[in-house]
């Protein structure tokens, strides 16, 4: 659930709003009179969103990730160890 508040209320309750963001993963929207609204979000949540956007930026990578997600949902595909996956994507320096 997103918390919406005014700038004045946010100033008065800043510590508790920050606790909501970090402890409960809430997003706080601060409405500013005469300015654009802003959002408070936990830094690790932001990092995850930025990483996801980066991974999906490449159409080929996005297709690969969505195909993998589909296989997981359908419970198809093969189980691999980390070492097998590293070799498959050529991350193992000994398989060049």
Secondary structure, DSSP 8 states (H G I E B T S, - for coil): --EEEEHHHHHHTHHHHHHHHHHH---EEEE-TTS--EEE--HHHHHHHHHHHHHHHSHHHHHHHHHHHHHHHHT-S----HHHHHHHTT--GGG-
